[in-house]
Structure formats: C-alpha cells, structure tokens
C-alpha cells in the first residue's frame, strides 16, 4: 500500500492524530482573527512562513528539505 494511502487512513481515524493543537484552540484562533477583521489567519509555523521575505522562504524551504 502506498505511503500516502497509509497516512490518509491513519489520519482519518478519529482520535489517531495527536500532533498539533486541539480543534477547539484552532477554531478559537480562527474566530478571533475573523472578529479582528483579518483576511489572512495564520498560526504557528504558517505565521512564520506568511511573514517571511523571499530569502527567508528559501532558507525555510532548504531546511525542510535537508536530510
């Protein structure tokens, strides 16, 4: 079975994804952003990449592809 399908099956099992933040916390941050009138709502790593300039994005890309 391809890795992608195994990952999808694992991630689709309720309660099996323990990485990241809780759905309630995420939803609260989204509502907070909408209330503040933001058009782009980011959190954590996505905030870092959203605010990065081109040079910083290339550095992030290279770091993610090391290994």
Backbone as CSV, one residue per row, in Angstrom:
resi,resn,N_x,N_y,N_z,CA_x,CA_y,CA_z,C_x,C_y,C_z
1,UNK,0.857,-1.183,0.000,0.000,0.000,0.000,0.897,1.240,0.000
2,UNK,0.654,2.199,-0.892,1.477,3.411,-0.938,1.442,4.173,0.381
3,UNK,2.554,4.854,0.680,2.675,5.618,1.928,1.541,6.618,2.089
4,UNK,1.192,7.328,0.990,0.144,8.345,1.065,-1.167,7.746,1.560
5,UNK,-1.524,6.592,1.035,-2.785,5.962,1.429,-2.716,5.522,2.889
6,UNK,-1.573,4.949,3.307,-1.415,4.567,4.717,-1.558,5.792,5.614
7,UNK,-0.935,6.908,5.219,-1.020,8.131,6.013,-2.443,8.642,6.083
8,UNK,-3.140,8.620,4.961,-4.522,9.098,4.915,-5.400,8.247,5.815
9,UNK,-5.221,6.938,5.741,-6.019,6.051,6.583,-5.749,6.344,8.055
10,UNK,-4.461,6.505,8.413,-4.103,6.788,9.796,-4.696,8.114,10.252
11,UNK,-4.591,9.146,9.406,-5.067,10.476,9.784,-6.586,10.567,9.817
12,UNK,-7.267,9.669,9.112,-8.725,9.727,9.056,-9.399,8.960,10.188
13,UNK,-8.630,8.253,10.993,-9.202,7.521,12.120,-9.413,8.515,13.258
14,UNK,-10.635,8.699,13.721,-10.887,9.669,14.794,-10.005,9.403,16.006
15,UNK,-9.362,10.467,16.489,-8.522,10.358,17.671,-7.123,9.849,17.400
16,UNK,-6.785,9.552,16.129,-5.465,8.985,15.845,-4.405,10.052,15.602
17,UNK,-4.800,11.267,15.280,-3.832,12.327,15.027,-3.619,13.117,16.306
18,UNK,-2.491,12.895,16.947,-2.218,13.569,18.216,-1.234,14.715,18.052
19,UNK,-0.847,15.026,16.826,0.081,16.128,16.582,-0.678,17.444,16.506
20,UNK,0.018,18.519,16.839,-0.578,19.835,16.664,-1.413,20.298,17.839
21,UNK,-2.328,21.199,17.547,-3.157,21.814,18.577,-4.565,21.240,18.523
22,UNK,-5.319,21.492,19.573,-6.688,20.979,19.608,-7.565,21.742,18.622
23,UNK,-8.598,21.099,18.162,-9.534,21.727,17.226,-10.188,22.943,17.874
24,UNK,-10.533,22.848,19.157,-11.152,23.979,19.849,-10.233,25.203,19.868
25,UNK,-8.953,24.973,20.171,-7.990,26.074,20.197,-7.860,26.701,18.812
26,UNK,-7.749,25.842,17.789,-7.653,26.313,16.409,-8.888,27.130,16.027
27,UNK,-10.060,26.603,16.328,-11.309,27.298,15.991,-11.396,28.642,16.707
28,UNK,-10.966,28.695,17.968,-10.967,29.961,18.708,-10.065,30.990,18.033
29,UNK,-8.898,30.563,17.568,-7.975,31.475,16.889,-8.562,31.962,15.564
30,UNK,-9.257,31.095,14.849,-9.885,31.494,13.592,-10.983,32.530,13.861
31,UNK,-11.832,32.266,14.823,-12.909,33.209,15.163,-12.321,34.536,15.620
32,UNK,-11.258,34.475,16.416,-10.593,35.694,16.886,-10.078,36.509,15.689
33,UNK,-9.461,35.840,14.730,-8.959,36.524,13.539,-10.079,37.140,12.715
34,UNK,-11.157,36.406,12.546,-12.302,36.929,11.798,-12.914,38.129,12.507
35,UNK,-13.015,38.051,13.816,-13.558,39.148,14.614,-12.692,40.395,14.474
36,UNK,-11.380,40.186,14.388,-10.447,41.302,14.227,-10.414,41.830,12.795
37,UNK,-11.172,41.195,11.881,-11.240,41.651,10.505,-10.080,41.206,9.629
38,UNK,-9.328,40.221,10.086,-8.181,39.749,9.296,-8.662,38.985,8.064
39,UNK,-7.962,39.209,6.951,-8.260,38.472,5.727,-7.432,37.211,5.625
40,UNK,-6.309,37.180,6.340,-5.436,36.009,6.360,-5.215,35.626,7.812
41,UNK,-5.564,34.407,8.153,-5.440,33.940,9.527,-4.418,32.814,9.553
42,UNK,-3.353,33.046,10.301,-2.295,32.045,10.395,-2.031,31.714,11.853
43,UNK,-1.328,30.592,12.060,-0.963,30.197,13.418,0.349,29.428,13.360
44,UNK,1.214,29.694,14.315,2.452,28.935,14.435,3.341,29.042,13.208
45,UNK,3.695,27.893,12.647,4.619,27.843,11.513,4.070,28.593,10.309
46,UNK,2.762,28.563,10.112,2.208,29.272,8.956,2.368,30.782,9.111
47,UNK,2.375,31.293,10.336,2.619,32.715,10.562,4.044,33.061,10.169
48,UNK,4.976,32.201,10.560,6.378,32.406,10.216,6.566,32.466,8.704
49,UNK,6.002,31.522,7.989,6.183,31.486,6.538,5.406,32.602,5.836
50,UNK,4.266,32.978,6.370,3.464,34.038,5.746,4.171,35.388,5.823
51,UNK,4.923,35.607,6.894,5.594,36.891,7.094,7.021,36.906,6.546
52,UNK,7.501,35.776,6.075,8.883,35.673,5.607,9.071,36.355,4.252
53,UNK,10.242,36.973,4.082,10.574,37.520,2.769,11.118,36.380,1.898
54,UNK,11.455,36.680,0.660,11.872,35.634,-0.283,13.101,34.883,0.220
55,UNK,14.085,35.596,0.733,15.305,34.944,1.231,14.988,34.014,2.405
56,UNK,14.130,34.459,3.316,13.749,33.632,4.463,12.950,32.405,4.014
57,UNK,12.091,32.570,3.013,11.323,31.429,2.495,12.233,30.386,1.876
58,UNK,13.253,30.837,1.158,14.209,29.900,0.574,14.965,29.149,1.664
59,UNK,15.334,29.847,2.734,16.020,29.203,3.854,15.107,28.161,4.525
60,UNK,13.851,28.522,4.730,12.879,27.577,5.317,12.728,26.360,4.406
61,UNK,12.592,26.605,3.102,12.457,25.527,2.134,13.652,24.584,2.194
62,UNK,14.854,25.154,2.213,16.068,24.340,2.268,16.147,23.533,3.556
63,UNK,15.763,24.135,4.683,15.781,23.417,5.958,14.785,22.255,5.950
64,UNK,13.619,22.461,5.356,12.615,21.412,5.305,13.043,20.246,4.419
65,UNK,13.925,20.530,3.456,14.350,19.504,2.518,15.694,18.885,2.847
66,UNK,16.267,19.246,4.002,17.514,18.618,4.430,17.235,17.207,4.920
67,UNK,18.229,16.399,4.825,18.078,15.104,5.452,18.035,13.990,4.522
